[in-house]
Amino acid sequence: MALVVYNTLTHEKEPFVTIEPGKVRMYVCGPTVYDEAHVGHAMSSIVFDFVRRYLEHQGYQVRHVMNFTDVDDKIIARAAQIGEDPSAIARRYVEQYQEQLSRLNVLQPTVFPRVSQTIPEIVRMVAGLVESDHAYITASGDVYFRVRTDPDYGKLSRRKLADALAGTRVASSEEKLEEEDFALWKAARPGEPSWDSPWGRGRPGWHIECSAMSLHYLGDQIDIHGGGNDLVFPHHENEIAQTECFTGKPFARYWMHNGMLQLKGEKMSKSLGNLVTIDELLAAHDADVFRMIVAGSQYRKPLAFDADVLVDGERALARLRTALRPATGPVTTGPAVDALAGQVRQSRIAFEAAMDDDFNTAGALAALFDLVRAINTARDAGVAAGQSIAPFVELLLTVRLELRKAQQWALADKIRDELKVLGVVVKDTAQGSSWRMD
């Protein structure tokens, strides 16, 4: 089965065909860094980590860009509240989130762009939209996107223009020509960070930031644009409008959106105050427990998060790890041993079939647990651990070899160290890697 991906743009699963064969350009919206990151942010990063890892497993070269929004109204408001420089706040939480991603076993994106480092590209894009009459400058120096110049506006969210303003983040201004127009550039105000532009000093609007960073680091067209489903409108809708009006080309082939993490039935968010921070989670639980929870869910659906879910995640992880425990009995042969090689092949086929179906990690986990049961059955029959887990260890060493080739030394070392904890000693030589049970 070839990989199919659910595309928010078409509301259908579509065959995955990249713009450039063998290469994937993926942009994922990252956090606005004005406070502690919570497990909802972690969920989104883990979802797209699964996507990236599977694409790389299938042989794709993935250029993965995840931005930090470090210039934003929320950061400015937070700075005024606590009396700290906005850039210092943003810098602190950027560094914290990068460290948290490592602790969550999330592969570091290829590029971590920040808005503050992409101002020239943003200014050039705004200028291009003004020149093509897709945007206009107000008397005060603000620049707005002229929504009605885009006949396809609303195609992602499937909202008609008349419905576009209901319950959305669109600031009102007497200088806007139409209420639905949105800010590309905001004129400088006292106490706010600002940069030079042809329209005077100011700062970018929310939506233009991601478009400019994507264009700069990935080019005019990308394969995957990802983020939470709370960003479909207005953020991603506006990204499509301004980017396609600027380039004259379709922006992203596949729009992927993860569901929201919910606590007691409500979306977890800073504005609602119902947060569990990433640091709080990792202080009490192994990062892989949370990864198991995310993997066990359908990424497009809401994920309920509570104490019971954490217990289930602990149990699932412990169950998975039982497959790597050494056998206590003697090495024997029998039906369980003979069946194991076939189960390895069957589980791999089932694993890839699940992941090929829109990254169905829950189905992929089910395939792994079938293998775990077979390994445990063989062990109970007296199979030595080295014999029963050989295919699994070899698969991990293959992944580790690819990481070493990609100079992902920390992740390669983590696999070696985790195997050692489980009694598998890896030896690296000039000829390659070998392993033995300790």
N, C-alpha and C positions, 0 to 999 in steps of 0.2 A: 504494500500500500504506500503510495506517495503521500508526503506531508500535505495536509490541508489545514488552513488557518481561518478562524472566524474573523471576518472583516466587518467592523462596526459600520463602515461606509456603505456596504451592500446588505448588511444583516444576513449574510450567508457565509458558509464555509467554502473557501476557494482553494484550488491547488496553489501551492507555494512556488512561485516562479520569480527569481530575483532579476533585478535590472541587469546586473553583470553576473554571468554564470560563476558559481562557486564563491561568490562574495555577498555578504549581507551588510547593509548600512542601516543601523538601528539607533533611533533617538528615543530616549525615555525621559519624561519630565521628572526632575528631581524636586527636592523640598525647597520651600522658602525658609531661609535660615534665620529665624528670629527667636527661637526658643528650643527647648529640648525636643528631639525627634521621638516619636512614639511608635508603637508596634504596627500601626497602620502604614507608616512610611516603610517600615521593615518588610511588611507583607508585599508591597508593590515591588520593592527592590529584589526580593526573593523570587517572585513570580517571573520577572524578566531575567533573573539569573538562571532559572530553570530553562527558559526559552533559549538563552544564549548557549548554555552548556549543551543542550541537545543539538542545536544547529552545528556547533563545533564538533560534537560527536559524529554528526553526519557528514563531516568534511568541509563545512563552510568556513571561510575566513570572516569573522564577525568584527566589524568596527562599531563599537558600542559607545555612544555618547550619552552621558547623563549630566544634566546641568544643575547648577546651584543658582537659585534666584537670590542674589545678595543685594539687590536694589529693589525695594518694594515699599508700599505704604505701610505694611505691617511692621517691617523692620524700623522704619522711621518712627512709627507710633511707639514701638517698644523702647527705642532709644530715648525718646522724650519722657517716657514713663519712669525709666530707671536712671536717667541722667548719664548715659554712656554714648560714645560715638557709634553711629550706625555701622560703620565699616568694621569696628572692633567686635561688635556683636555678631555680625555675619561671619567674620573670620573664625571666631571661636566655635560657632556651631558647624561651620564647614569642616573644620579639622576634627571635631567630635564625631560627625556623621561618617567621615571617611574611616575613622578608627572603628566605629561600630560596624560598618560593613565588613571589615576584616574579621571581627569577632563573630559575625553572623555567617562566616564562610561564603560570602558573596564575592565573586570575582570582581576585581577593580575594573571599572569601565576603561575603555581605551583612552578617553578624554573626559576630564571633569571641568567643563568650561564654566566660567562665572560671568554674570551680566557685566560686572564692573570691569572685566578684562576684554569685553567685546563691544565697547561703546563705538569705536570707529565703524565697525561693520553694521551696527544698528543705525547709525546716522546715515550711512550710505543707502541702506534699504529704505529708510523713511524718505530720504531725498528722491529716490527713484519713484516711490509711490506718489509723491507730490508732483513730480515732473510729468507723470503719466495721467494726472488728474484723478487718481484713485484716493488722494488725500488732500487736505487743505489746511492752511495755516490761519489761526485766529489772530485777532488784534493783540491778544495777551501773549502770544508766542506758543500756545499749545498747537499740536498737530493732530488731526483726527482722520481716521480712515472713513472714506465715503462708502458706506455699506451698499447703497443702492447701485453702485457701479459694478457690483459683482452679481451677475444673473444667477449664479449657482449657490449663492449664500443660503445656508440652511441644509445643504445636502448631507452633512454628516449627522446632525442631530434630528434631521427631518422636521425642522420647525419652519413654519411660514414666517415671513418677516413681521407680520402683524402680531405674532405670538412671541417674538424674540425677546421682549423685555421682561416678561413675567418671571419674577423671582430670580433674576440674574444679576451678576456683578457688572453693571454698566453705570458709570458715574454720570450724573446729570450736569449740564452746563448750559447757560444761556447762549453761549457762543457756538454751540453745535448746530449744524444745519438741520440734522435729523436726530431724533432721540436715540435711534439705534446705532449711530456712529460711535466709534470707540477710540480712545486715546492711543496714539502712537508715540507721542512725545509730550511731556508735561513741562511747562515753563517753570523756571527756578522759583522756589519760595524760600523765605527766610528759614535758616536752620536745617535745610534739606541738602543732601548731596546733589551736585549738579556738574554738568560738563558742557563744553562749548559745542555749538551747532550752528548751522546757517540761520536758524530762527532765534538765536540767543541761547543763553545758558539754560539748561534744563536736565531732565532725566527721562529714560524710556518708560513707556507704558508697559503693562504686564505682558500683553500678548506678543508684541513685536520681538521681545527678548528671545523667546525660544525659536522663532522663525530665523532670526539672524544667526543664532548660534548653530542651528542645524545646517543652514546654507554654508556657513563658513567652514565647518568641520566635516560635512558629509556631501556637500554639493547640492545642486538644484533639486534633485529627486532622490528619495530614500525608499528603502524596502519596507521598513517597519517603523511606525511611530506609536509609542506606547505611553501609558499612564493610567491613573485611576479613572473610573467611569464618571466621577464627579467633574472631570475636566472636559467632557465631550462638548458641553456648552456652558459658557461662551468660549472658553480658552481655545480648544482645538478647532472649533468652528471658525473662530477668528484667525487662527494660524493658517488654516487652509485658504481663507479669503485673501489675506494680505500676501501670502507666499505665492499663490498661483497668479494673482494680479501682477506681482513683481516679476516673476520668471516667465509667465505665459505657458507653464508646463504643469501637469499633474504633480502634486507634492509627494504624497506617500502612497505606496501601493496597498499596504495593509495597515489599518488602524486597529490596534489591540488595546483593550481596556480591562483592567482587573476590577472586580467588585470591591466594595468597601468592607473593612473590618468593623464589626459591630460589637458593642458592649451593652448588654441588657437591651438589645433591640434597636439601639441608636448607633449611627455612624460615629466612630471614634474621631474626635477632632478637638483642636485647641479651643475653638470658639464655643464648643459645648462643655468643655472642661471635664470630659469623661476619659481621661488619658491613663494609659499605662506606658511609661517611657521605655525605650529600648534598654537603658541601663537598669531599670527596675526588673525587666524581664530576665536579663542576663545575669543579674545578681542571684536569682533564684533557680534558674533553669539552664541546662545545656542549650546552646544555640541550635543544635540539631533537633531538639524537641520542637522548637517553633518551625523549623524547616519541615519537619514531618507533618505538623498541623497544616501548613500551607499546601504541602504536596498532597495531602489527603482530601483536599477540597477542589471544587471546580473553579478555576481562577476567575471566571467571569461573574460568579455569584457572590453574594455577601458571605462573609466568614464570621460566624459567631465565635466570640472569644470570652472564655470564662474559666473558672477553676476546673470544671469537669473536662473541658477540652484539653487543658494542659495535662491532666492525668492521663487522658487517652493518648496524647502525644508521647508522654513518658513511656507508657506501656508499648506503644508501637515501635519506638526506637529500641527499647530493650529487646523486644521480640526480633527485630531485624539483626541486632548485634549477636543474638544467640548463634547465628550461623557461623560465626568466626571463632567460637569457643572450641578449644581442643577436645578431642575424644578422650575418655578415661579408660575405655576398654581396649582390647587387642584389635589388631587389624584383621578383618575377616572379609570374605566375599559372600555375596548372596544377592537376592533380588533387589534389595534396596540400593546396593552399590551399582548393580547393572543398570538400574533405572535412573541413576543420578545424571549421567552424561546426557541422556535424552531429555531430562527435565531442564538441564541448563540450556540446551538448544531451544526447547519449547518456551521457556521463560524469556529468553532473549527475543524471540519472535513476538511473543505477546507484549513484552515491554515496548518494543519499537512500534508495534501496531497501535498501542495506546497513545504513545507520544506523537505518532503521525496523525492522530485524530485530534488536531487542535491542542496539542500539548496536554493530553489527558493524564496528568500526573497521578491521579487517584487510581486509574486503571494500570498505570505502570507500576505503582506500589503493589497492587494486587498480584501482578506477575512476579515481583520480587518475593513476596510472601509465599507464593507457591514454591519457589525455589528454596526458601528458608525451611518450609515444612519438609521438603525432600531431603535437605541436608541433615536436619535434625532426626528424621526417620532413619537415615543411613547411619548417623552417629549412634543412635540408640541400638542399632543392630550390631554395633561394634566396629564401625568404620573409623579409621584414623582421621584426625582433622586434616592432616596434610593432604590426604587423598580426596576427602569430600569437598574441601573448599578450593582445591587447585584452580578450577575454572574461574571462580570468583576473584581469587588473588591475582591470577593472570590478567583478568580484565582490568583490575585496579592498577596493575603495573603498566598496562598499555596506556591507560589514561595518564599515569604519572610520567611516562616517557614523552607523551605529547606535551605535557606541561613543561617538562625540562627543555624540550625543543623550543617552546615559546618563551623560555626564560622566566617562567612562573615558578621561581625557586621555592618561595614560601609555601605555595600550595603543594608542590611536589614533596617537600620535606614533611608537610603535615600528613600526607598519605603514608609516607614511610613511618613516621612516629606513631600514627594511630594503629598501623599494622603491628608495630612492635609491642604496643600495649596489649594487643590481642594475641600475642605469642608468635607473630610472623616476623622473622628477621630478614630484612632486605639488604643485599650486598651489591654495591655498584662497582663495576670494573670497566676498563677500556673497551671490553668486548660486549658489555651490556649489563643487565641487572639479573640477579638470581635471588631465590628466597628459600628459606627452610623454616620448619617449625622449631621453636625454642623449647 
